[in-house]
Amino acid sequence: MVCLLLAERVPVDGHVLVLGAGGGLETKAMAEGHPGWRFDGIDPSAEMIRQAEIVLGPQAAKVRFHLGTVEDAPAGPYDGATSLLVLHFLGRDERLRTVRDVVKRLKPGAPFVAVHHSFPKPDANPDRWLRRNAAFLTGSGIPGLRIDEMIAAMQDRLPALAPEEDEALLREAGLADIELFYAALTFKGWIGYKP
């Protein structure tokens, strides 16, 4: 989905910023699906960058890795950017600063794709969406899942926002024409464009 959305505007020789590039799976998929693209990958973990280089194999030649956060990334300008499973780790203010830093590195009209945990937190049952997500994982056969421990860990580590708050934040950060393209229990995905 991410490749499809980016390819609508990223040219065949495009340059893409990958926020949270450690691990390498999404960068590998983009590099294999679009041989002419090149990437700058930013991640705060040297170990995760090493893992990404291994996972990418020969595709690693298309990626320049940078240790740190988006403030440490090159200025661009980029034809597109991604943030997959990253922003839910950041509190609202840091998230806003991060997305603003991504937007300032984009060319006009360039897409930004963000996918992360985002779910409503009703007062009567604040764990409802987390329990649904855990039940799905358990039903999918993931062994050893302790639902209460997983929910407590997610509440402790993920300052997730409600979907309408996430969309408003993307708009506040400077993106336009924001659209929800993915929704599955606690996961949401948006695409927006630099005006």
C-alpha positions in Angstrom: 0.0 0.0 0.0 2.8 2.4 0.9 4.6 1.8 -2.3 1.5 2.2 -4.3 0.6 5.6 -2.7 4.2 6.9 -2.9 4.5 5.9 -6.6 1.5 8.1 -7.5 3.9 11.1 -7.1 7.4 9.9 -6.5 9.2 9.8 -9.9 11.0 6.7 -11.1 14.3 8.1 -9.9 12.9 9.5 -6.7 14.5 10.2 -3.4 12.6 9.0 -0.3 13.1 9.8 3.4 12.4 6.8 5.7 11.8 7.8 9.3 12.5 4.9 11.6 14.4 2.9 9.0 15.8 0.4 11.4 14.9 -3.2 10.7 14.9 -2.6 7.0 11.8 -4.5 5.9 9.8 -1.5 4.5 12.8 0.0 2.8 13.6 -3.3 1.2 10.1 -3.6 -0.1 10.3 -0.1 -1.6 13.7 -0.6 -3.0 12.8 -3.9 -4.7 9.5 -2.5 -6.0 11.0 0.7 -7.3 14.6 0.0 -8.5 15.2 3.6 -9.4 14.4 5.0 -6.0 17.1 5.9 -3.5 16.6 6.4 0.2 17.8 8.2 3.3 17.0 6.2 6.3 17.0 7.7 9.8 16.8 5.7 13.0 18.0 6.3 16.6 19.3 2.8 17.1 22.7 1.7 15.7 21.7 -1.9 16.3 18.5 -1.5 14.2 20.4 0.2 11.4 22.9 -2.8 11.4 19.9 -5.1 11.2 18.5 -3.1 8.3 21.7 -3.3 6.4 21.7 -7.1 6.7 18.0 -7.4 5.8 18.4 -5.1 2.7 21.3 -7.2 1.4 22.3 -5.8 -2.1 19.5 -3.2 -1.8 21.5 -1.5 1.0 23.5 0.2 -1.7 20.5 2.4 -2.4 20.2 3.6 1.2 22.2 6.2 3.2 21.6 5.5 6.9 21.7 8.3 9.5 21.9 7.6 13.2 19.5 9.9 15.1 16.1 11.5 14.7 14.7 13.5 11.9 16.6 16.5 13.0 19.8 14.6 12.0 18.5 13.7 8.5 19.7 15.6 5.5 17.7 18.7 4.4 16.5 17.0 1.2 14.4 18.0 -0.6 12.7 14.6 -0.9 10.2 13.3 -3.3 8.3 11.5 -0.5 8.7 10.3 3.1 7.4 7.5 5.3 6.9 6.9 9.0 5.8 3.4 9.7 5.2 2.3 13.3 7.1 5.3 14.7 4.9 8.2 15.6 2.9 6.3 18.2 6.1 6.3 20.4 6.2 10.1 20.5 4.1 12.4 22.7 2.0 15.0 21.0 4.5 17.9 21.1 7.4 15.7 19.9 5.2 14.1 17.2 4.2 17.6 15.9 7.9 18.7 15.8 8.9 15.5 14.0 6.2 15.7 11.3 7.0 19.4 10.8 10.7 18.5 10.3 9.7 15.9 7.8 7.4 18.3 5.9 10.1 21.0 5.7 12.4 18.4 3.9 9.8 17.5 1.3 9.4 19.0 -2.2 6.1 20.8 -2.9 3.5 18.2 -3.7 5.5 15.3 -2.2 3.6 12.6 -0.2 4.1 11.7 3.4 2.8 8.3 4.5 2.3 7.6 8.3 1.1 4.3 9.8 0.9 3.8 13.5 -1.4 2.9 16.5 -4.3 5.4 16.7 -7.5 4.6 18.5 -10.3 6.3 20.5 -10.1 6.3 24.2 -13.6 6.5 25.6 -13.9 7.2 29.3 -16.2 4.3 30.0 -13.9 1.6 28.6 -10.4 3.1 27.8 -8.9 -0.4 27.0 -11.6 -1.5 24.5 -9.5 -1.0 21.4 -6.3 -2.5 23.0 -8.3 -5.5 24.1 -9.7 -6.0 20.6 -6.2 -5.8 19.2 -4.9 -8.3 21.7 -7.8 -10.7 21.1 -7.1 -10.6 17.3 -3.4 -11.4 17.9 -4.3 -14.2 20.2 -6.8 -15.5 17.7 -4.1 -15.4 15.0 -2.1 -17.9 16.9 0.6 -15.8 18.4 1.9 -17.9 21.3 2.5 -16.8 24.8 0.5 -13.5 24.5 -0.5 -12.2 27.9 -3.2 -9.8 27.1 -3.1 -7.7 30.4 0.7 -7.4 30.2 0.5 -6.4 26.5 -2.2 -3.7 27.2 -0.2 -2.4 30.2 2.9 -2.2 28.1 1.1 -0.4 25.2 -0.4 2.1 27.7 2.9 2.7 29.3 5.0 3.1 26.1 2.6 4.4 23.4 1.2 7.9 23.9 -1.3 7.1 21.1 -3.8 9.7 19.9 -7.3 9.3 18.7 -7.6 9.2 14.9 -9.2 12.7 14.7 -6.3 14.1 16.8 -3.8 12.4 14.6 -5.3 13.9 11.5 -5.5 17.3 13.0 -1.8 17.1 14.0 -0.8 16.1 10.5 -2.7 19.2 9.2 -1.1 21.4 11.9 2.3 20.2 10.9 1.8 21.5 7.4 0.3 18.7 5.3 -2.7 19.1 3.0 -5.2 16.8 1.4 -4.9 14.2 4.2 -6.6 10.9 3.6 -7.1 7.9 5.8 -6.1 4.9 3.6 -5.8 2.1 6.2 -7.7 1.2 9.4 -7.4 -2.1 11.2 -8.3 -2.2 14.9 -5.7 0.0 16.6 -3.6 0.7 13.4 -4.4 3.6 11.1 -2.6 4.9 8.0 -2.7 8.4 6.4 -1.3 10.0 3.4 -0.9 13.8 3.1 1.0 16.1 0.8 3.3 19.1 1.2 1.4 22.1 -0.3 
